[in-house]
Amino acid sequence: MLAHVEPFWGNKPGENARDFIHSFNRAMGDKDDAFKAKQFENYLRADSEADEWWNELEDDKKGKWSDIEVAFKTKWPGRTVVKKTPTEYEEELLGLKLKVEDLGVKEEVGGREAYKHILWAEHMAKLAKGAGVEAGSTYVGQVIKGLPKIIRRKVAGTYETWDEFLKAVKDVDMAYVKEGVEEYMREKKEKDAMEARLKVLESMLAQGVTALTQQMSTMSMGGGQQHIGGVQVVQPRVGGGRGGFTGGRASPANGPRPPPKPVMPELQARMRASLAAITHHPDTAEGRKAHMEQQLEWAKKHGAAAWVTEDTPYPLRPGTAPVCSGECYRCGMRGHRGAECVVPREGQLIRNEQAWRAVCARVLGGQQAVSVQWVATSDYGTKVEVMMVEGEQGNEDGSSA
């Protein structure tokens, strides 16, 4: 029984003439050339381009299989395979990356299952051979730098040949690999969750900024007084004061600002306890991450547009000076007053922290009031600046020092 062979069309997309001839010869098995010549027509698709070619072929070329094969290959020559140059092999060698997501994962190739990092190593061996570098260690160092840390920690070192290096990759203990991947996925999940929470924080703060900006937009730029929500507001005006302009109390979306509480020992003790309860983190990646969490928790608890008061302590930016330490309220650092601060506005403390430092100075540092430049955003988000004034003090915009 002859094997099945798909009829040849001659112009069918994806069809390969050489594959057809190979399939035809396999189907014929040990049949002689005369039998092949007689049967060949039956393997061409009726009314196709191949069938039309056969009908137009001279009769003297149809009697012998060797003549038919030559005519067929002349009509449908094999595709020219473009060989890669060593440079192209080098480019592919350096571009083929092993991803963390591939570690510990199996893939079926050629009827067998293998871990993806093993298949990667086998492919890299072929590329190194094509590039002509397999006998040495050219590019091995660069490839090691691009490996996932889980693998890199085990194979970092010096190798004489590519075979030696790739064997080290294949020999990495699978229990270690799986444990490393699990740790990576845990860290990635935590990072993704942190980024999601940061977006929520920025959204909440943006909503608060929008409400505050809408309140400010109801004021004219000519100065004077208006009433917003039953509260008298001193409008900002350009050109006044050492800070470039002055302003007065404004009411955010959640109501007018509560009046300052009298400085009493009980209030001071309560605020000192609040300060002790909120960790002031160092300026490290971990510290900034923890600070973002603190800001998010504050916004969730009090509202993004809430006033900072004696009872709503705000977390301090990592790496800044403590409250009541003679610090500049704009940047949180010591050594200068607020009016002398050279930190760009986008790098200054957010309005909540500036306000909290001012409240601490009034209650714990013996100061009466302070004028504050408020930047209504998070430390890690978009900046929208608003000038608000809490009171009058000789140290305008500055520290309690």
KEVEXZA-25228 format. One record per residue (C-alpha): residue in three letters; x, y, z. Coordinates in steps of 0.25 Angstrom, whole numbers, padded with zeros to 4 digits, always signed. Layout:
<rs>
ALAXYZ ...
</rs>
This chain:
<rs>
MET+0000+0000+0000 LEU+0006+0013-0004 ALA+0007+0024+0006 HIS-0002+0036+0005 VAL+0004+0049-0002 GLU-0003+0062-0003 PRO-0006+0066-0017 PHE+0004+0077-0022 TRP-0003+0090-0027 GLY+0009+0098-0031 ASN+0004+0111-0026 LYS-0002+0108-0012 PRO+0003+0117-0001 GLY+0013+0110+0008 GLU+0015+0099-0002 ASN+0029+0093-0004 ALA+0033+0087-0017 ARG+0045+0079-0011 ASP+0036+0074+0000 PHE+0026+0069-0010 ILE+0037+0061-0018 HIS+0043+0055-0005 SER+0029+0051-0001 PHE+0026+0045-0015 ASN+0039+0037-0015 ARG+0036+0031-0001 ALA+0022+0027-0006 MET+0028+0020-0018 GLY+0037+0012-0009 ASP+0045+0002-0017 LYS+0036+0004-0030 ASP+0044+0005-0043 ASP+0046+0018-0051 ALA+0035+0014-0061 PHE+0025+0012-0050 LYS+0028+0026-0044 ALA+0027+0033-0058 LYS+0013+0026-0060 GLN+0008+0030-0046 PHE+0014+0044-0045 GLU+0002+0051-0052 ASN-0008+0045-0042 TYR-0001+0053-0031 LEU-0003+0067-0037 ARG-0015+0074-0033 ALA-0026+0075-0044 ASP-0028+0088-0051 SER-0016+0094-0043 GLU-0004+0101-0048 ALA+0004+0088-0047 ASP-0007+0081-0055 GLU-0006+0091-0066 TRP+0009+0090-0066 TRP+0008+0075-0068 ASN-0002+0076-0079 GLU+0008+0086-0087 LEU+0020+0078-0084 GLU+0026+0071-0097 ASP+0022+0056-0098 ASP+0037+0052-0100 LYS+0039+0057-0086 LYS+0028+0049-0079 GLY+0033+0035-0082 LYS+0045+0035-0073 TRP+0045+0038-0058 SER+0059+0045-0059 ASP+0054+0054-0069 ILE+0041+0057-0062 GLU+0049+0061-0049 VAL+0058+0070-0057 ALA+0047+0077-0063 PHE+0039+0078-0050 LYS+0051+0084-0043 THR+0054+0094-0054 LYS+0039+0099-0052 TRP+0040+0099-0037 PRO+0055+0101-0033 GLY+0058+0099-0018 ARG+0059+0111-0010 THR+0072+0117-0008 VAL+0076+0116+0007 VAL+0083+0128+0012 LYS+0094+0124+0022 LYS+0097+0133+0034 THR+0110+0140+0035 PRO+0119+0139+0047 THR+0115+0153+0050 GLU+0100+0150+0050 TYR+0103+0138+0059 GLU+0110+0147+0069 GLU+0098+0157+0069 GLU+0088+0145+0072 LEU+0098+0140+0082 LEU+0098+0153+0090 GLY+0083+0155+0088 LEU+0078+0142+0092 LYS+0074+0145+0107 LEU+0070+0135+0118 LYS+0058+0140+0126 VAL+0055+0138+0140 GLU+0041+0134+0135 ASP+0047+0122+0127 LEU+0054+0116+0139 GLY+0048+0103+0145 VAL+0039+0103+0132 LYS+0039+0091+0123 GLU+0037+0091+0108 GLU+0035+0080+0098 VAL+0044+0080+0086 GLY+0046+0068+0077 GLY+0037+0059+0085 ARG+0045+0061+0098 GLU+0042+0070+0110 ALA+0054+0079+0115 TYR+0055+0091+0124 LYS+0056+0104+0117 HIS+0070+0108+0122 ILE+0075+0094+0117 LEU+0069+0097+0103 TRP+0075+0111+0104 ALA+0089+0105+0107 GLU+0088+0096+0095 HIS+0084+0107+0086 MET+0095+0116+0091 ALA+0105+0104+0087 LYS+0100+0104+0073 LEU+0101+0120+0072 ALA+0115+0119+0078 LYS+0119+0109+0068 GLY+0113+0117+0056 ALA+0121+0130+0061 GLY+0133+0122+0062 VAL+0136+0124+0076 GLU+0132+0111+0083 ALA+0147+0107+0085 GLY+0150+0119+0094 SER+0142+0128+0104 THR+0139+0140+0095 TYR+0126+0147+0099 VAL+0125+0137+0111 GLY+0127+0149+0121 GLN+0116+0157+0114 VAL+0106+0146+0114 ILE+0108+0143+0129 LYS+0105+0158+0132 GLY+0092+0156+0125 LEU+0087+0144+0132 PRO+0076+0144+0143 LYS+0083+0146+0156 ILE+0078+0133+0161 ILE+0087+0126+0150 ARG+0098+0136+0150 ARG+0101+0134+0165 LYS+0104+0119+0162 VAL+0112+0121+0149 ALA+0119+0134+0151 GLY+0134+0131+0148 THR+0145+0129+0138 TYR+0143+0118+0127 GLU+0153+0113+0116 THR+0142+0109+0106 TRP+0128+0111+0103 ASP+0125+0096+0106 GLU+0131+0098+0120 PHE+0122+0110+0123 LEU+0109+0104+0117 LYS+0111+0091+0125 ALA+0112+0099+0137 VAL+0098+0105+0133 LYS+0092+0091+0131 ASP+0098+0086+0144 VAL+0091+0097+0153 ASP+0083+0089+0163 MET+0068+0090+0160 ALA+0064+0090+0175 TYR+0072+0103+0176 VAL+0066+0109+0163 LYS+0052+0106+0167 GLU+0054+0112+0181 GLY+0060+0124+0175 VAL+0049+0126+0165 GLU+0039+0125+0176 GLU+0047+0136+0184 TYR+0047+0145+0171 MET+0032+0143+0169 ARG+0029+0147+0184 GLU+0038+0160+0182 LYS+0031+0163+0169 LYS+0017+0162+0175 GLU+0021+0171+0187 LYS+0027+0181+0177 ASP+0015+0181+0168 ALA+0006+0182+0180 MET+0014+0194+0185 GLU+0013+0201+0171 ALA-0002+0199+0171 ARG-0003+0205+0185 LEU+0005+0217+0180 LYS-0004+0219+0169 VAL-0016+0219+0178 LEU-0008+0229+0187 GLU-0005+0238+0175 SER-0020+0237+0171 MET-0025+0241+0184 LEU-0015+0253+0186 ALA-0019+0257+0171 GLN-0033+0258+0175 GLY-0030+0266+0187 VAL-0021+0275+0179 THR-0033+0277+0169 ALA-0043+0281+0180 LEU-0033+0291+0186 THR-0029+0297+0173 GLN-0044+0299+0170 GLN-0046+0306+0183 MET-0034+0315+0179 SER-0039+0318+0165 THR-0051+0325+0171 MET-0042+0336+0176 SER-0038+0347+0167 MET-0024+0351+0165 GLY-0026+0365+0170 GLY-0025+0363+0185 GLY-0036+0366+0195 GLN-0046+0357+0203 GLN-0057+0347+0199 HIS-0065+0337+0207 ILE-0064+0322+0203 GLY-0073+0312+0211 GLY-0076+0323+0221 VAL-0061+0325+0224 GLN-0054+0338+0221 VAL-0042+0337+0211 VAL-0031+0346+0209 GLN-0028+0345+0194 PRO-0014+0343+0189 ARG-0008+0355+0181 VAL+0005+0355+0173 GLY+0017+0363+0177 GLY+0015+0364+0192 GLY+0024+0358+0203 ARG+0038+0353+0202 GLY+0033+0340+0197 GLY+0028+0346+0184 PHE+0013+0347+0189 THR+0005+0345+0201 GLY-0008+0338+0204 GLY-0018+0334+0214 ARG-0026+0323+0219 ALA-0034+0315+0209 SER-0044+0304+0211 PRO-0042+0291+0204 ALA-0053+0281+0200 ASN-0054+0275+0214 GLY-0057+0289+0221 PRO-0050+0300+0228 ARG-0037+0299+0235 PRO-0038+0296+0250 PRO-0033+0307+0259 PRO-0020+0304+0266 LYS-0021+0297+0279 PRO-0015+0304+0292 VAL-0001+0300+0295 MET-0004+0291+0308 PRO+0005+0280+0314 GLU-0005+0270+0311 LEU-0005+0274+0296 GLN+0010+0274+0296 ALA+0011+0260+0302 ARG+0001+0255+0292 MET+0009+0260+0280 ARG+0022+0255+0286 ALA+0016+0241+0287 SER+0011+0243+0272 LEU+0025+0246+0267 ALA+0031+0234+0275 ALA+0020+0225+0269 ILE+0023+0229+0254 THR+0037+0223+0249 HIS+0045+0234+0242 HIS+0052+0225+0232 PRO+0066+0226+0226 ASP+0068+0231+0212 THR+0069+0217+0205 ALA+0061+0209+0196 GLU+0055+0202+0207 GLY+0052+0215+0215 ARG+0046+0221+0203 LYS+0037+0209+0201 ALA+0033+0210+0215 HIS+0030+0225+0214 MET+0021+0223+0203 GLU+0013+0213+0211 GLN+0012+0223+0222 GLN+0007+0234+0213 LEU-0003+0224+0207 GLU-0008+0220+0221 TRP-0009+0235+0225 ALA-0018+0238+0212 LYS-0027+0226+0215 LYS-0029+0230+0229 HIS-0031+0245+0229 GLY-0034+0247+0214 ALA-0024+0253+0203 ALA-0029+0267+0205 ALA-0030+0267+0220 TRP-0024+0278+0228 VAL-0011+0274+0236 THR-0014+0278+0251 GLU-0008+0274+0264 ASP-0016+0261+0264 THR-0012+0257+0250 PRO+0003+0255+0250 TYR+0009+0253+0237 PRO+0021+0244+0233 LEU+0034+0251+0231 ARG+0042+0249+0218 PRO+0054+0239+0219 GLY+0067+0246+0222 THR+0062+0259+0226 ALA+0064+0266+0239 PRO+0055+0264+0251 VAL+0044+0274+0255 CYS+0048+0285+0264 SER+0062+0284+0260 GLY+0064+0297+0253 GLU+0061+0291+0240 CYS+0056+0298+0227 TYR+0041+0295+0226 ARG+0043+0295+0210 CYS+0053+0284+0209 GLY+0054+0278+0223 MET+0069+0281+0224 ARG+0077+0289+0234 GLY+0087+0300+0231 HIS+0078+0311+0225 ARG+0064+0318+0226 GLY+0052+0316+0217 ALA+0054+0329+0210 GLU+0069+0324+0207 CYS+0065+0310+0202 VAL+0071+0307+0188 VAL+0064+0293+0187 PRO+0055+0294+0174 ARG+0040+0294+0177 GLU+0039+0280+0171 GLY+0049+0275+0181 GLN+0043+0282+0193 LEU+0034+0275+0204 ILE+0020+0273+0201 ARG+0010+0282+0207 ASN+0005+0272+0218 GLU+0019+0270+0224 GLN+0022+0285+0223 ALA+0009+0288+0231 TRP+0013+0277+0241 ARG+0027+0283+0244 ALA+0020+0296+0246 VAL+0010+0291+0256 CYS+0021+0284+0263 ALA+0029+0296+0264 ARG+0017+0304+0270 VAL+0014+0294+0280 LEU+0027+0287+0284 GLY+0037+0298+0279 GLY+0031+0310+0285 GLN+0028+0317+0272 GLN+0015+0324+0270 ALA+0012+0322+0255 VAL+0018+0320+0242 SER+0016+0323+0227 VAL+0017+0311+0219 GLN+0019+0308+0204 TRP+0010+0296+0202 VAL+0012+0286+0190 ALA+0000+0278+0189 THR+0005+0264+0185 SER+0012+0252+0190 ASP+0027+0251+0190 TYR+0027+0242+0178 GLY+0016+0248+0170 THR+0013+0260+0161 LYS+0015+0274+0167 VAL+0004+0284+0168 GLU+0008+0296+0176 VAL-0001+0305+0185 MET+0003+0316+0195 MET-0005+0316+0208 VAL-0002+0324+0220 GLU-0004+0319+0234 GLY-0001+0332+0241 GLU+0010+0342+0243 GLN+0024+0340+0248 GLY+0037+0348+0246 ASN+0043+0335+0240 GLU+0034+0335+0227 ASP+0034+0322+0220 GLY+0045+0317+0228 SER+0050+0309+0240 SER+0047+0311+0254 ALA+0062+0314+0256 
</rs>
